[in-house]
Amino acid sequence: MARSKKTTREPSKMVRVDEAMEILSVSKSTAYHTIQKFNNELRAKGYEVPRGRVPRSYFMERCGL
């Protein structure tokens, strides 16, 4: 008999639109706009960031959480 391990997933290092919607209690379009704004700020500082995601630490800092 194989034992099943219960593992808890650590939160991703990136926040995606669905999670941003939930955290900020906003619509999908507003969440996309917010992520785009934060990514543009990071690009201006010289960071490479993927579209549709923002680093969790930066997101929380900018949202005051």
C-alpha positions as CSV (number, residue, x, y, z in Angstrom):
1,M,0.0,0.0,0.0
2,A,1.3,3.4,-0.9
3,R,1.2,6.2,1.5
4,S,-0.1,9.5,0.3
5,K,1.7,12.6,1.4
6,K,-0.2,15.6,2.2
7,T,1.7,18.6,1.0
8,T,0.7,22.2,1.2
9,R,1.6,24.3,-1.7
10,E,3.5,27.4,-1.1
11,P,2.1,30.4,-2.8
12,S,3.6,31.2,-6.1
13,K,6.2,34.0,-6.3
14,M,4.0,35.7,-8.9
15,V,0.5,37.1,-8.6
16,R,-1.8,36.3,-11.6
17,V,-5.0,38.1,-12.5
18,D,-7.4,35.8,-10.7
19,E,-5.5,36.2,-7.4
20,A,-5.2,40.0,-7.9
21,M,-9.0,40.1,-8.5
22,E,-9.6,38.3,-5.2
23,I,-7.1,40.3,-3.1
24,L,-8.2,43.7,-4.4
25,S,-11.9,42.8,-4.8
26,V,-11.9,44.3,-8.4
27,S,-13.0,43.2,-11.8
28,K,-10.8,41.2,-14.2
29,S,-10.1,44.3,-16.4
30,T,-9.1,46.4,-13.4
31,A,-6.8,43.6,-12.1
32,Y,-5.2,43.4,-15.6
33,H,-4.7,47.1,-15.6
34,T,-3.1,47.1,-12.1
35,I,-0.7,44.3,-13.1
36,Q,0.2,46.1,-16.3
37,K,0.9,49.3,-14.3
38,F,3.1,47.5,-11.8
39,N,5.0,45.7,-14.5
40,N,5.6,49.0,-16.4
41,E,7.0,50.4,-13.1
42,L,9.3,47.4,-12.8
43,R,10.4,47.6,-16.4
44,A,11.3,51.3,-15.9
45,K,13.6,50.2,-13.1
46,G,15.3,47.7,-15.5
47,Y,13.6,44.4,-14.5
48,E,12.3,41.8,-16.9
49,V,8.8,40.7,-16.0
50,P,6.4,38.3,-17.8
51,R,3.0,39.6,-19.0
52,G,0.0,39.0,-16.9
53,R,2.0,38.4,-13.7
54,V,3.7,40.5,-11.1
55,P,6.1,39.5,-8.4
56,R,4.2,38.9,-5.2
57,S,6.5,41.0,-3.0
58,Y,6.1,44.0,-5.3
59,F,2.4,43.5,-5.6
60,M,1.9,43.4,-1.8
61,E,4.2,46.4,-1.3
62,R,2.4,48.5,-3.8
63,C,-1.0,47.5,-2.5
64,G,0.0,48.3,1.0
65,L,-0.6,44.7,2.2
